[in-house]
Amino acid sequence: MICERCGATLSPDSMICSACDGVERPVLVNAALPRGPEYERQARLFIGDNHKFYQAKWARMDARRTSISWNWAAFLLFLFWIGYRRMYGVGIMLIAIDAIEFGLEEAFRWPALVSGLFNFGFGLAIGLNGNHWYRNHMERKIVIGPH
């Protein structure tokens, strides 16, 4: 949480800012965001035209209490989809993993089938987890509470 008065970072269980000795209503950032009209508005602004698609996916995930949800675009276009959704940190991590796999493939002279299977598994993992990753990304970026 962040102090609304001075902007200092607060511990999750603290309601008083040690930097300025104040705050009754902290701004929630990267916390379990309260679901409500402001959350929905911020999510709609962040996601854009596809907000109904993602809201429906996330509602089903919540109802089933799972983080697994299929996304065809994430499966078929994995790094392009991640870039389009502005999840650059995840994209860089996945490129690094792919580069390591490529290096191992070259070092050990693995057949092309290994690379194909790795990339299929890569796409499968992103297809199954992409909606969850995107929700986490969105919730880290939006701010709910007094500004």
DARA-V678891 format. One record per helix or strand. SS is the DSSP state (alpha for helix, beta for strand). FROM is the first residue (numbers start at 1). LEN is the number of residues. Records with the same first field share a line. If there is no record, write none. Layout:
BEGIN
SS: FROM-LEN + FROM-LEN
END
This chain:
BEGIN
beta: 2-1 + 9-1 + 27-2 + 144-1
alpha: 37-11 + 51-14 + 72-5 + 78-7 + 88-21 + 112-30
END
